[in-house]
């Protein structure tokens, strides 16, 4: 089984389907039957497939601001620089104008990702050749330093679904696999950063329930402290990873991606106390908010099962509420992952328990 830190690489494909909200689009790429040696090969192949589709429609063009010396007035005249030109006997105007160009930030990011992946030692020569052939279409596009990209400025509203997907891959590579060294150079990690996988795992579960269980109210909601006098200065926010609601039942899920679930003390193993305290606090404070309505609140610590971790299915009854500790095995085929999440919804929310 080909895995990346205990996750079947093809499951990363499915997780991205939900996180990117591009399920229908991703099904156009025939990658689900291929085998990949690592996540780098997977992303390189995914990027090549999306680029192949996009090139047929041309690169995105947008208006960009250009400042240069020209012989005919265009746009806004910059008087100071133009005066210097004439004093130096250069009969040109220094102007600022908008140009409809391929050399925009979106294409600069794409080109820079391609160039960076050509230096990735984890990608095969064949996949690098597949990426390299697209560079000719970016000949009029500048490359940029990816570490300086502010993703909130990468405007995807004007581009196609396929372009949004391309940029999602770019952001995935930048935030998940690339680190900047002390010398300012960029290098690739062998697998995703742990903190990145944590966010991907959490977001996947949230988006899975949103898409596959439309009957549920799905959110990452805040839980209010059950206060007697409304004084809440300096109290931390309680923001859940996933809150699922159906009629008079609520399940709060705390998604955890850890290499070891347990804390160890003198040879004994127990579930991490900080995690249990957190989910218990969420459940009890939320229960207080629904005290008069009779709404049933449950909680769950849902750990991503890594390679050396045991399967857990623990159930605790705590002060009138149910709190479970379970593991989701992402090393299995995705149908097992899907069935597992469906069973949780059926057990906690749809049933008459």
C-alpha positions in Angstrom: 0.0 0.0 0.0 1.4 3.4 -1.0 1.0 5.8 1.9 2.2 9.2 3.0 2.5 9.2 6.8 -0.2 6.6 7.1 -2.5 8.2 4.6 -3.3 6.4 1.4 -2.2 8.8 -1.3 -5.3 8.3 -3.3 -7.2 9.3 -0.2 -5.5 12.7 -0.4 -7.0 12.9 -3.8 -10.5 12.4 -2.4 -9.8 14.7 0.6 -8.9 17.4 -1.9 -12.1 16.9 -3.8 -14.1 17.9 -0.8 -11.7 20.6 0.5 -11.5 22.3 -2.9 -15.2 22.0 -3.6 -14.2 20.6 -7.0 -15.6 17.1 -6.8 -17.2 17.1 -10.3 -14.2 18.8 -11.8 -11.6 16.4 -10.3 -13.5 13.4 -11.6 -12.4 14.5 -15.1 -8.8 13.6 -14.3 -8.1 9.9 -14.7 -5.8 9.7 -11.7 -7.8 7.5 -9.4 -6.6 4.3 -11.0 -2.9 5.3 -11.1 -0.2 4.4 -8.6 2.1 7.0 -7.1 5.3 6.5 -5.2 4.9 9.6 -3.1 2.7 12.7 -2.8 5.1 14.8 -5.0 4.5 12.5 -7.9 0.8 12.6 -7.3 0.7 16.4 -7.3 3.0 16.7 -10.4 0.7 14.4 -12.3 -2.4 16.3 -11.1 -0.8 19.6 -12.1 0.1 18.2 -15.6 -3.4 17.0 -16.2 -5.0 20.3 -15.2 -2.4 22.3 -17.3 -3.1 20.1 -20.3 -6.8 21.0 -20.1 -6.2 24.7 -19.5 -3.7 25.3 -22.3 -6.4 24.3 -24.8 -8.3 27.3 -23.7 -5.4 29.7 -23.3 -3.8 31.4 -20.3 -5.8 33.8 -18.2 -5.4 37.5 -19.1 -6.0 40.4 -16.8 -5.3 44.1 -16.7 -2.0 45.0 -15.0 -0.3 48.3 -14.4 2.7 49.0 -16.6 5.2 51.8 -16.2 7.7 52.3 -19.1 9.2 54.8 -21.5 7.3 54.9 -24.7 7.3 57.2 -27.8 3.6 58.0 -27.8 1.5 59.2 -24.9 -0.6 56.5 -23.3 -2.4 56.4 -20.0 -1.0 58.6 -17.2 2.1 60.7 -17.9 4.7 60.7 -15.1 6.0 64.2 -15.4 9.2 63.9 -13.4 10.7 61.0 -15.2 9.5 62.3 -18.6 11.3 65.6 -17.9 14.5 63.7 -17.1 14.2 61.9 -20.4 13.9 65.1 -22.4 16.8 66.7 -20.5 18.9 63.7 -21.4 17.8 64.0 -25.0 15.7 60.8 -24.9 12.5 61.7 -26.7 10.3 59.3 -24.8 7.4 59.7 -22.4 7.4 57.8 -19.1 3.8 56.6 -18.7 1.7 54.4 -16.5 -1.1 52.5 -18.2 -3.1 49.3 -17.9 -2.2 46.4 -20.2 -4.3 43.3 -20.9 -1.6 40.7 -20.3 -0.8 37.1 -19.5 1.9 38.4 -17.2 -0.4 38.6 -14.1 0.0 37.3 -10.6 -2.0 34.1 -11.2 0.2 33.0 -14.1 3.3 34.1 -12.3 2.4 31.7 -9.5 1.7 28.9 -11.9 5.0 29.4 -13.8 7.0 29.6 -10.5 5.4 26.4 -9.2 6.3 24.5 -12.4 9.9 25.8 -12.2 10.2 24.9 -8.5 8.8 21.4 -9.1 11.5 20.8 -11.8 14.0 21.0 -8.9 12.1 18.6 -6.7 14.2 15.5 -6.2 11.1 13.5 -5.3 9.6 13.8 -8.7 10.6 11.4 -11.5 12.3 12.6 -14.7 9.2 11.5 -16.7 6.9 13.7 -14.7 9.3 16.6 -14.8 9.4 16.3 -18.6 5.6 16.5 -18.6 5.7 19.7 -16.6 8.6 21.3 -18.6 6.7 21.2 -21.9 4.2 23.7 -20.6 6.8 26.4 -19.9 6.8 27.5 -23.5 3.3 28.8 -23.0 4.6 31.0 -20.1 7.4 32.6 -22.0 5.9 36.1 -21.5 5.2 35.5 -17.8 7.7 36.5 -15.1 8.6 34.0 -12.3 8.4 35.1 -8.7 9.7 34.0 -5.3 6.9 31.8 -4.0 7.7 32.4 -0.3 6.5 36.0 -0.8 3.1 35.1 -2.3 0.2 36.4 -0.2 -2.5 34.0 -1.1 -5.3 36.4 -0.1 -4.2 38.6 -3.0 -4.4 35.8 -5.5 -7.8 36.7 -7.0 -9.6 33.7 -8.4 -13.1 35.2 -8.8 -12.5 36.0 -12.5 -11.0 32.7 -13.5 -12.5 29.4 -14.5 -13.0 26.4 -12.3 -10.0 24.7 -13.8 -7.8 27.7 -13.0 -9.1 27.8 -9.4 -8.2 24.1 -9.2 -4.7 24.8 -10.6 -4.2 27.5 -8.0 -5.4 25.2 -5.3 -2.7 22.8 -6.2 -0.1 25.6 -6.2 -1.2 26.7 -2.7 -1.1 23.0 -1.6 2.5 22.7 -2.8 3.6 26.0 -1.3 2.0 25.6 2.1 2.3 21.8 2.5 5.6 20.8 1.0 8.0 23.8 0.6 10.0 25.4 3.4 12.4 28.3 3.2 15.9 27.8 4.6 17.8 30.3 6.7 19.7 31.3 3.6 16.4 32.2 1.9 16.4 29.2 -0.4 13.4 26.9 -0.9 13.5 23.2 -0.5 10.9 20.4 -0.6 10.0 18.2 2.3 9.6 14.5 1.8 6.0 14.6 2.9 3.4 17.2 4.0 4.0 19.3 7.0 2.2 17.9 10.0 0.4 21.2 10.7 -0.8 21.3 7.0 -2.2 17.7 7.2 -3.9 18.6 10.4 -5.8 21.4 8.7 -6.5 19.3 5.6 -7.9 16.4 7.8 -10.1 18.8 9.8 -11.4 20.6 6.7 -12.0 17.4 4.8 -14.3 16.0 7.6 -16.3 19.3 7.7 -16.7 19.4 3.9 -17.5 15.7 3.6 -20.6 16.1 5.9 -21.6 19.3 4.1 -21.7 17.6 0.8 -22.8 14.0 1.6 -25.3 14.8 4.4 -27.5 17.7 3.3 -30.0 17.0 6.0 -27.4 18.0 8.6 -26.6 21.5 9.8 -22.8 21.5 9.5 -20.5 24.2 10.8 -17.3 25.1 12.7 -19.3 27.0 15.3 -18.3 28.7 18.5 -19.4 27.5 21.9 -20.4 30.1 24.4 -19.2 29.9 28.0 -22.0 29.1 30.4 -21.7 32.2 32.6 -23.7 33.2 35.6 -23.0 36.9 35.3 -22.0 37.5 31.6 -18.5 38.6 32.7 -16.3 37.1 30.0 -13.2 39.3 30.0 -10.0 37.3 29.0 -11.9 34.1 28.5 -10.6 32.2 25.4 -12.8 31.5 22.5 -14.2 28.0 22.1 -14.3 27.2 18.4 -15.2 23.7 17.4 -13.7 21.9 14.4 -17.0 20.4 13.3 -20.5 20.7 14.8 -23.2 18.5 13.3 -26.9 19.0 14.1 -30.0 17.1 13.1 -33.3 18.0 14.8 -32.7 17.7 18.6 -29.3 16.1 18.4 -25.9 17.8 18.2 -22.5 16.1 17.7 -19.3 18.1 18.3 -16.3 16.6 16.6 -12.7 17.5 17.4 -10.5 16.2 14.6 -7.0 15.4 15.7 -4.0 14.4 13.6 -1.3 13.1 16.0 1.4 10.5 15.7 0.5 9.2 19.2 -3.0 9.5 20.8 -1.8 8.5 24.3 0.1 10.3 27.0 2.5 8.0 28.8 3.2 8.0 32.5 5.2 5.3 34.4 4.3 2.6 31.9 0.6 3.4 31.6 -1.2 4.9 28.6 -4.2 7.2 28.8 -6.0 9.4 26.3 -4.4 12.9 26.2 -6.0 14.8 29.1 -5.9 18.2 27.3 -7.9 16.7 24.5 -10.5 15.2 26.8 -10.8 18.4 28.8 -11.3 20.4 25.6 -14.1 18.2 24.2 -15.8 17.9 27.6 -15.8 21.7 28.0 -17.3 22.1 24.5 -20.1 19.6 25.2 -21.0 20.8 28.7 -21.1 24.4 27.8 -23.1 23.7 24.7 -25.5 21.5 26.7 -26.1 24.4 29.1 -27.1 26.6 26.2 -29.8 24.0 25.2 -30.8 23.1 28.7 -34.5 24.2 28.3 -34.9 22.7 24.8 -33.9 19.1 25.6 -31.4 19.0 22.8 -29.0 16.0 23.2 -25.3 17.0 22.9 -22.5 14.5 22.3 -18.8 14.8 21.6 -16.1 12.9 19.8 -12.4 13.0 19.6 -11.7 11.7 16.0 -8.1 10.9 15.5 -6.6 10.1 12.1 -5.1 6.7 12.5 -1.4 6.6 11.6 0.7 3.6 10.6 1.6 2.4 14.1 -1.6 3.4 15.9 -4.2 1.0 17.3 -7.8 1.3 16.4 -9.8 2.9 19.1 -13.5 2.9 19.7 -14.1 4.2 23.3 -17.4 5.4 24.7 -17.7 7.4 27.9 -20.8 8.6 29.7 -19.9 11.9 31.4 -22.4 13.8 33.5 -25.3 12.9 31.3 -23.5 13.3 27.9 -21.8 10.8 25.7 -18.2 11.4 24.6 -16.4 9.0 22.3 -12.8 8.6 21.3 -12.3 7.0 17.8 -9.8 6.5 15.1 -10.4 7.0 11.4 -8.1 4.8 9.3 -7.0 6.9 6.2 -4.8 4.1 5.1 -7.8 2.1 3.8 -9.6 2.5 0.6 -11.8 5.6 0.5 -15.0 3.6 0.5 -14.1 2.5 4.1 -13.4 6.1 5.1 -16.7 7.2 3.6 -18.6 4.4 5.3 -17.0 5.2 8.7 -18.1 8.8 8.5 -21.6 7.8 7.4 -22.0 5.4 10.3 -21.1 8.2 12.8 -23.9 10.4 11.4 -26.3 7.5 11.5 -25.4 6.5 15.1 -25.3 9.9 16.7 -27.8 12.0 14.8 -30.2 9.9 12.7 -30.9 7.1 15.2 -33.6 7.2 17.9 -31.2 6.4 20.7 
